Amino acid sequence: MRILILYESRRGFTLTVARAIRDELRRRGLTASTAAIRTVDVGTLSAADALVVGTWVSGKIVAGVGPAKEAVAAIRALPDLGGRAVATFCTCDVAPRNTLQVLEDLLAARGATVVGGFTFKRRRSLQHVAAYVDAIVPALERPAAAAGA
Ligand SMILES: Cc1cc2nc3c(=O)[nH]c(=O)nc-3n(C[C@H](O)[C@H](O)[C@H](O)COP(=O)(O)O)c2cc1C
């Protein structure tokens, strides 16, 4: 299974998480690569069996908090995902509020089957990458089962 990790990163932490997820997937024998969601090309997208989509959280801590606007625009511009399985993640310093739900809704509107998400809060949360990957791999491989079908 080929998994493409799409990320929106401003200062680099979301990219660090994306690369750590890629490395964990490869350790499990899967084919995984990363690409910036803003510039990913249609060929790269269509070669992927499943996706992971991650963004940093933008807002004013208690108000207007959500996925970075660049990520929102990039997801809206994706071609139809044809039911493909997509796992989500976000990175933040304080609290993601409803970022993962907004990501899920945007991706579902592009035809994704969203199978779960996780928030990575600051650098120490990198220790949770392995558990996140353990949770998403079965769901990415069998999205219908993960959705209870
Ligand atoms: C302009 C700006 C707004 C932010 N707003 C929030 C916020 O509302 N809540 C929060 O928890 N973190 C907020 N953050 C922190 C980032 O989401 C966090 O540092 C993230 O990991 C950055 O990812 P990156 O290094 O990939 O850009 C904000 C950061 C910036 C630069």
The ligand as an SDF file (V2000), in Angstrom:
LIG
                    3D

 31 33  0  0  0  0  0  0  0  0999 V2000
   -0.1390   32.9700   13.5810 C   0  0  0  0  0  0  0  0  0  0  0  0
   -0.2040   31.7600   14.4790 C   0  0  0  0  0  0  0  0  0  0  0  0
   -1.3870   31.4580   15.1200 C   0  0  0  0  0  0  0  0  0  0  0  0
   -1.4680   30.3490   15.9710 C   0  0  0  0  0  0  0  0  0  0  0  0
   -2.6290   30.1010   16.6260 N   0  0  0  0  0  0  0  0  0  0  0  0
   -2.7100   29.0420   17.4790 C   0  0  0  0  0  0  0  0  0  0  0  0
   -3.9120   28.7950   18.2000 C   0  0  0  0  0  0  0  0  0  0  0  0
   -4.9080   29.5020   18.0920 O   0  0  0  0  0  0  0  0  0  0  0  0
   -3.9430   27.7250   19.0450 N   0  0  0  0  0  0  0  0  0  0  0  0
   -2.8490   26.8960   19.2340 C   0  0  0  0  0  0  0  0  0  0  0  0
   -2.9350   25.9620   20.0000 O   0  0  0  0  0  0  0  0  0  0  0  0
   -1.6920   27.1040   18.5440 N   0  0  0  0  0  0  0  0  0  0  0  0
   -1.5920   28.1700   17.6780 C   0  0  0  0  0  0  0  0  0  0  0  0
   -0.4250   28.3990   16.9970 N   0  0  0  0  0  0  0  0  0  0  0  0
    0.7120   27.4800   17.1880 C   0  0  0  0  0  0  0  0  0  0  0  0
    0.9270   26.5510   15.9980 C   0  0  0  0  0  0  0  0  0  0  0  0
   -0.2670   25.9010   15.6010 O   0  0  0  0  0  0  0  0  0  0  0  0
    1.9630   25.4690   16.3740 C   0  0  0  0  0  0  0  0  0  0  0  0
    3.1550   26.0610   16.8080 O   0  0  0  0  0  0  0  0  0  0  0  0
    2.2130   24.5460   15.1930 C   0  0  0  0  0  0  0  0  0  0  0  0
    2.8330   23.3670   15.6610 O   0  0  0  0  0  0  0  0  0  0  0  0
    3.0870   25.2050   14.1370 C   0  0  0  0  0  0  0  0  0  0  0  0
    3.3320   24.2910   13.1070 O   0  0  0  0  0  0  0  0  0  0  0  0
    4.4560   24.5630   12.0240 P   0  0  0  0  0  0  0  0  0  0  0  0
    5.7930   24.6250   12.7730 O   0  0  0  0  0  0  0  0  0  0  0  0
    4.3930   23.4130   11.0980 O   0  0  0  0  0  0  0  0  0  0  0  0
    4.1460   25.8750   11.3610 O   0  0  0  0  0  0  0  0  0  0  0  0
   -0.3230   29.5100   16.1700 C   0  0  0  0  0  0  0  0  0  0  0  0
    0.8640   29.8070   15.4910 C   0  0  0  0  0  0  0  0  0  0  0  0
    0.9360   30.9140   14.6630 C   0  0  0  0  0  0  0  0  0  0  0  0
    2.2370   31.2260   13.9560 C   0  0  0  0  0  0  0  0  0  0  0  0
  1  2  1  0
  2  3  1  0
  2 30  2  0
  3  4  2  0
  4  5  1  0
  4 28  1  0
  5  6  2  0
  6  7  1  0
  6 13  1  0
  7  8  2  0
  7  9  1  0
  9 10  1  0
 10 11  2  0
 10 12  1  0
 12 13  2  0
 13 14  1  0
 14 15  1  0
 14 28  1  0
 15 16  1  0
 16 17  1  0
 16 18  1  0
 18 19  1  0
 18 20  1  0
 20 21  1  0
 20 22  1  0
 22 23  1  0
 23 24  1  0
 24 25  2  0
 24 26  1  0
 24 27  1  0
 28 29  2  0
 29 30  1  0
 30 31  1  0
M  END
$$$$
